[in-house]
Amino acid sequence: MIHENLKGRVAVVTGGGGVLCSAFSKTLAKQGCKVAVLDLNEEAAKKTADEIIAEGGEAIAVGCNVLDPQSMKEARDKIAEKLGTCDILLNGAGGNNPKGTTTKDTLEQIDLLQKEEGVKTFFDLDPEGISFVFNLNFLGTLIPTQIFARDMVEKENACIIMITSMNAFRPLTRIPAYSAAKAAVKNFTEWMAVHFAPMGIRVNAIAPGFFSTKQNASLLWNDDGSPTERTKKILAATPMKRFGEANELDGTLLFLCDEKYSGFITGVNIPVDGGFNAYSGV
């Protein structure tokens, strides 16, 4: 389906060099958007932009740091000069870090009395690691929004799309920092939806379920390609019994971007998860 309303609009995608956000960038480009692909890894951003251009779309790559306001201002100026000011902001930058994770799902008495080498409990979590994960996911959406939404208040039909997670609904084991951060992003989505409503900016979020990406490959697959115990748990709790594919997020993305379909929708967080959030386990 072609979304004519999106043609010619400037879409800014943070984290655009990653698996899911590169797919988002390409999807928007296919609708005729002029796409700015932002990523800390400029080479990854350039790869996505080059692929869009090769398919006849319009895109530029911008290396920048979503945690650095000056870096984001410079990115904004570059985009405004080459493509125009932002109409669609997709806050996709984020991620986890081993310093913000525990080794086991739950605390066991033996871990306090005679802990095995390599086991990291709640009590071993590194505050700096927790801070890094939280900042990357929360401040990594707040700062780009501060920079780009200033231009969007002057436009009709501007929208902001946040990327949350199943963690935003209920925390997953082992990843407390990431879970808390994504819950914060969900709450922030709702706050911004109210705050920006008088300016005509809609703010919504997509909550992907489980997708197999480079970022989580070591958690989901053993070296020989067999599923890890965590993968078995995930699929057992996903009624559709599989991981999602990146293109299965396209419909939700375009629905939320196109005011013809979602003009009266703001402040929602839509799960795209194969039924994971709906399943109680019994």
N, C-alpha and C positions, 0 to 999 in steps of 0.2 A: 504494500500500500504506500502511495506517495502522499506525504504530508506537505501540501503546497504552502501552508502557513509558515513552515520552517525555512523555506528557500530564501537564501540570501542573508540569513541571520548569522551572527557571529557567536560561535560556541567555544567557550574556554573550558578545557578538560584538564584538571590537575591529576597527576599520576597517570598521564596518558601513555606512558611507555609500558605500563603493566598489562597483564593478560586481559583483564576485564575492561579496563579503561581504554586500552587501544581498540578493543572491539566497539566500545561506546563511541569513540572518535570516528571510526569508520562508518558506523551506522548513521551518525549525524551528517557526515559528509555525503553519504548516499542520498540524503534528503535535500541536498543543496546548501547545507550550512557551510560557512567558512570556518574552519576548525583550527584553533590554536591548541597544539598538543604540548602540555607543560609537564616537565619531569625533572627531578634532580639529576637523573642520568640523561644528559642531552642526546647521547647517541641512541638511546632507546626511543626517545621522543622523535628524533629524526627518522628512525626506521619506520615508525607509525606514519609520520607525515609523508614520507616518500611513497609508502604503499598507497596512501590516499590519492596522492598526485598521480601515481601510475594508473590508477583506476578512473582518472578524469575528474577527481575532486580538487578542492582548494584547501590547502593546509599549510601551516608553518610550525616548526618545532622551536620551542623555547626552553632552554635550560634555566631552571630557577629553583629556589628553596622556599617551600610553603611556610617555613618557620621564620623566615627573614622578611620583615615588611619592606625593606629597601629593595631586596631582590624581586619581590612581587610588584612593587611600583615600577621597576625597570621593565618587568615583563608586560605589565599593563601598557606602558608607553609604546613598547615595540609592537604589541598587538594592535593598538589603536592606530598606529602609523601604517601598518601593513594590511590590516583587515577591517578596522573600524572598532567601535566600542562594543562591549560585551552585551549580548542579549540573553544568552543561556550560559549559566555557570554550573559546571558539574564538578563538585568537590569529591574527587575520587582518590586523592593521595591519602595514604594511611598504611598501616601494617603493624606487625608484632615484632618482638625481639626476645631472644632466649633469656635475657636478664629479667624479663617480666613474667616468666613462666615457672611452674613447679614441675617436678618430675612425675609425681603420682597424682591420681585423681583426688585422693583424700589423705589426711594425716593419719599415720599409724603410730602406735606406741613405740614400736621398735625404732622408728626414725628419731625419736628423742633420746632413747636409751643407748642405742648402738647403731648409729646411722651408717649405711653402706656408702662407700665411695661413689661419688657421682650423683647421689640423691639430693635433690634440692626441695626443701619444704617451704611452707609459707614463711617460716621464721628466717629463711635464708634469702628471701627476695631482696634484690638490690634496689633501694629507693631511687637511685639515679636511673636504673633501668625502667622502673615503673614510670618515672617522670618522663623519660624519653618516649615511651609508648603512648602515654596519655597525651603528651604535647603533640606528637606527630598526628594523632587522630583527631584531637579536639582543636588545638590551636591551628593545626594544619587545615582546618575548615574555616575557623574564625578569621584568620588573617587574610586569606584570599577573598573572603566575602567582604571584609572591610575595604579592600582595595578595589574590587570590581563592581560591587553593588552601588557604589557612589555614582557610576555612570548609568546604572540600570534604573535608578529612580526617575530618570527623565524620559523613560521609554514606555511604550505600551507593550503588554504581553511578555514582559521579561519574566524569567523564572530561574530558580536555583534548585538544583537537584543534589541532594546529599546521598552518600553511600554509607549505609549502616551495616547491619549484620544480624544473624540470628542471636548473637550475643546481646543485642539491644533489647530483646524480649526476655531472655533468661540467660544467666551466665553459663558458660561452658567450663568444664573442669580444666585445670592446668593453666588457663590463660586469664588470670584475674585482671591484669592491667588492660589488656585488649577488650575484655568484656566490659569493664567499667567505662572505658573510653567510648566504646560504641553506644553504650546506654546514654552517655552524655551527649553524643552527637544526635541521637534520636530526640532527646529532650530539647536540645538546641534548635533542631529543625522546627519543633512546635513553637518554641519561643520566637524564632525569627518569622515564622508564618504570621503570627499576630503582629509583631513589630513592623513588618514591612507591608502589611495588608493595605494601609491607607495610600501607599505609594504604588500599588498595583503589581507588586512583585509577589508571585506565588512561590512558596518554598515547600518542597516535598522530599521524601526520601525513598530510596529503594533498598530493601534488606535482602541481599542475596542469601540463599541457603548455602549448601556446600558445593563448591566448584573445585575441581582439581587444577591447581595452578603451580607455577614454579615455586611460588612463595611457600606453599604448604606441602609440597611433594614429599619432603622427608617425614612429615607427620602421617601421611596417608599411605605411602608405599614403601615396602622394604627394598633393599638394593637389588633383589632378584625380580622385582616387579610385582610381587605378591602383596595383597592388602595387609596393612598393619591392623592390630587389634582396634585401634581408634577408628579406622575405616569401617571395620565390621560393626562397631557401635553406631556410627553415623548412619550407615545404610539400614541397620535394624530399626532406627528411629525415623527413617524417611519413608513414608508410605509408598512412594514411587520407586523405592529400592535402587536408586542410582544417583550419581552426581549430576549437577546441572551442566549445560553447555552455554558458553558465553552468549551465543545468539538468542538464547531463550530469555534474555533480559531485554532484548530490543523492544518488544511490544510495550512493556511497562515504561521504558525510557521515553519512547515516542508519544505514548499516551499522556505522560506527565508534562512533556514539553509543549505539546500542541493544545492551545487554549480552546480549539474547536471541540475537543474531546474532554478536557479537564479544566475548563475555565473557572469553575466554581469549586475546585478542589485545591485546598492548601492545608499544610500541617499534617499530612498523612505519611505513614511509613509502611510501604507495601512489601510484604514478604513474597519472594520468588524462590520457593524452597522445596518443591515437591511434597508439600504437606507436613514438613518437619515441625513447624510451629503449632500446627493443629493437633498433633499426635501426643497423647498423654502417656503412651507406653503400655496401655492396657486396652 
